[in-house]
Amino acid sequence: MGDAASVSPVTPVTSMIPPVFIFVGHSGSGKTTLVEKLLSLLTARGLRVAAIKHAHHKVALDREGKDSWRYKQAGAVMSMLVTANELQLVADATDRREPAQLAERFLGEADIILAEGFSLARGVKIEILRRECAQPPRCTIDDGLIALVSDMEEVYPQLPHFALDDISGLADFLLEHASR
């Protein structure tokens, strides 16, 4: 047996990053409802689906004085609260805030990841664009836009369009795109 100095370091396992699809759109366009319906359908098809939501406002993830908050204050880079059925992770994200980076870091056991918001992030995007919102698109094809969920066929006619209620067609498209 060798001493501790002769033990070889553990080689980190390289993780496979699940495909990440970013859903963007203006407030009130139906992003959350669409992602919720996709989550239900993809899960019913047997996939392990993770979701990432981007908030533009400050959200209290942990309460002052609770144990997990105290661990973070004491210097932990991550603090996890585990109950019988759930877990909550609070981690520093100062340099890894884009969906693909978050997926690589935290969501490796998912088959597919649906992210909402992140309109400025790099990555594959699907925009929800509704005529009644009376807004121009948030993203361009150069921003990674690959499809629209829209009632406006005249916007980016070269891209696939899906109706707001065509959840199955959109799910099929995502899975086909992910398999490439």
C-alpha positions in Angstrom: 0.0 0.0 0.0 1.3 3.5 -0.8 1.1 6.5 1.4 -1.2 9.4 0.8 1.4 11.2 -1.3 1.5 8.4 -3.9 -2.3 8.1 -4.4 -3.3 9.3 -7.8 -5.8 12.1 -8.0 -9.3 11.3 -8.9 -10.1 12.2 -12.5 -13.3 14.1 -12.8 -16.0 12.5 -14.8 -17.0 14.6 -17.8 -20.7 15.1 -17.8 -23.0 15.0 -20.8 -24.9 18.2 -21.0 -28.6 17.6 -21.7 -30.1 19.6 -24.6 -31.2 23.1 -23.4 -34.0 25.0 -25.1 -34.6 28.6 -24.1 -38.1 29.9 -24.3 -38.2 33.7 -24.7 -41.0 36.2 -25.2 -42.5 39.4 -23.8 -44.3 39.5 -20.5 -47.8 38.1 -20.9 -46.9 36.1 -24.1 -47.6 32.7 -22.4 -44.0 31.5 -21.7 -44.7 29.9 -18.3 -47.9 28.3 -19.5 -46.2 26.8 -22.6 -43.2 25.5 -20.6 -45.6 24.0 -18.0 -47.5 22.2 -20.7 -44.3 21.0 -22.4 -43.1 19.7 -19.0 -46.2 17.7 -18.5 -46.2 16.2 -22.0 -42.5 15.4 -22.1 -42.7 13.8 -18.6 -45.7 11.7 -19.7 -43.5 10.5 -22.6 -41.0 9.2 -20.0 -38.4 11.9 -20.1 -36.7 13.4 -17.1 -37.2 17.1 -17.7 -35.6 20.0 -15.8 -36.6 23.6 -15.8 -34.7 26.8 -15.3 -36.5 30.1 -14.8 -34.7 33.4 -15.1 -36.0 36.2 -12.8 -35.2 39.8 -13.5 -36.0 40.8 -9.9 -34.5 39.8 -6.6 -36.0 36.7 -5.1 -35.3 35.4 -1.6 -34.0 31.9 -2.1 -33.1 31.3 1.5 -34.3 33.1 4.7 -31.9 34.8 7.1 -31.2 32.8 10.2 -32.2 29.4 8.7 -29.5 26.7 8.8 -28.9 26.7 5.0 -28.5 30.5 5.0 -26.1 30.2 7.9 -24.0 27.7 5.9 -23.8 30.1 3.0 -22.8 33.0 5.3 -20.1 30.8 6.7 -18.6 30.3 3.3 -20.2 27.3 1.7 -20.2 27.6 -2.1 -23.4 25.5 -2.1 -26.0 24.8 0.5 -28.6 22.1 0.1 -31.8 21.6 2.1 -33.2 18.1 1.7 -36.6 16.9 2.9 -38.3 13.6 2.5 -39.5 14.5 -1.0 -37.6 17.5 -2.3 -34.4 19.4 -2.2 -33.4 23.1 -2.6 -30.0 24.1 -3.7 -28.6 27.6 -3.0 -25.3 28.1 -4.8 -23.1 31.0 -6.0 -23.7 31.7 -9.6 -21.6 34.8 -10.2 -19.8 33.4 -13.2 -22.1 30.7 -14.5 -25.5 32.1 -15.2 -26.3 31.0 -18.7 -28.7 28.0 -19.1 -26.0 25.7 -20.7 -23.6 26.5 -17.8 -26.3 25.9 -15.2 -27.3 22.7 -16.9 -23.7 21.4 -16.9 -23.2 22.3 -13.3 -26.5 21.2 -11.7 -28.8 19.3 -14.0 -26.8 16.4 -15.5 -29.4 13.7 -14.7 -32.1 15.4 -16.8 -32.8 14.2 -20.4 -33.8 17.7 -21.6 -33.9 21.2 -20.0 -36.4 23.9 -20.7 -35.3 27.4 -19.7 -37.6 30.4 -19.5 -36.3 33.9 -20.0 -32.6 34.3 -20.7 -33.3 36.2 -23.9 -29.7 37.6 -23.9 -28.1 34.2 -23.2 -26.4 32.2 -25.9 -28.2 29.1 -26.9 -31.1 27.6 -28.8 -34.2 29.7 -28.5 -37.9 29.4 -29.2 -39.9 32.6 -29.0 -43.5 32.9 -28.0 -44.9 35.9 -30.0 -48.5 36.8 -29.9 -50.2 39.4 -32.1 -52.3 40.6 -29.1 -49.1 41.5 -27.2 -48.3 44.1 -30.0 -44.5 43.7 -29.6 -41.7 43.0 -32.0 -39.7 39.8 -31.6 -37.2 39.8 -28.7 -34.7 37.6 -30.6 -33.3 37.2 -34.1 -32.0 34.1 -35.9 -28.5 35.3 -35.1 -29.4 35.1 -31.4 -30.1 31.4 -31.7 -33.8 31.5 -32.6 -34.8 28.2 -34.2 -38.7 28.3 -34.0 -41.6 30.4 -33.1 -44.8 29.7 -31.1 -46.9 32.3 -32.7 -50.1 33.5 -34.4 -47.9 35.7 -36.6 -46.8 33.6 -39.7 -45.3 36.7 -41.3 -42.5 36.9 -38.6 -39.4 34.9 -39.6 -41.3 32.8 -42.2 -38.2 30.7 -42.8 -38.4 29.2 -39.3 -40.9 26.6 -38.1 -44.0 28.0 -36.5 -46.2 26.3 -34.0 -49.7 27.3 -32.8 -50.0 28.2 -29.1 -51.9 24.9 -28.5 -49.6 22.6 -30.6 -47.7 21.3 -27.6 -47.3 17.8 -29.1 -45.9 19.2 -32.4 -43.5 21.5 -30.5 -42.4 18.6 -28.3 -41.7 16.4 -31.3 -39.7 19.3 -32.9 -37.6 19.7 -29.7 -36.9 16.0 -29.5 -35.9 15.8 -33.1 -33.7 18.9 -32.8 -32.1 17.4 -29.6 -31.3 14.1 -31.4 -29.2 15.9 -34.1 
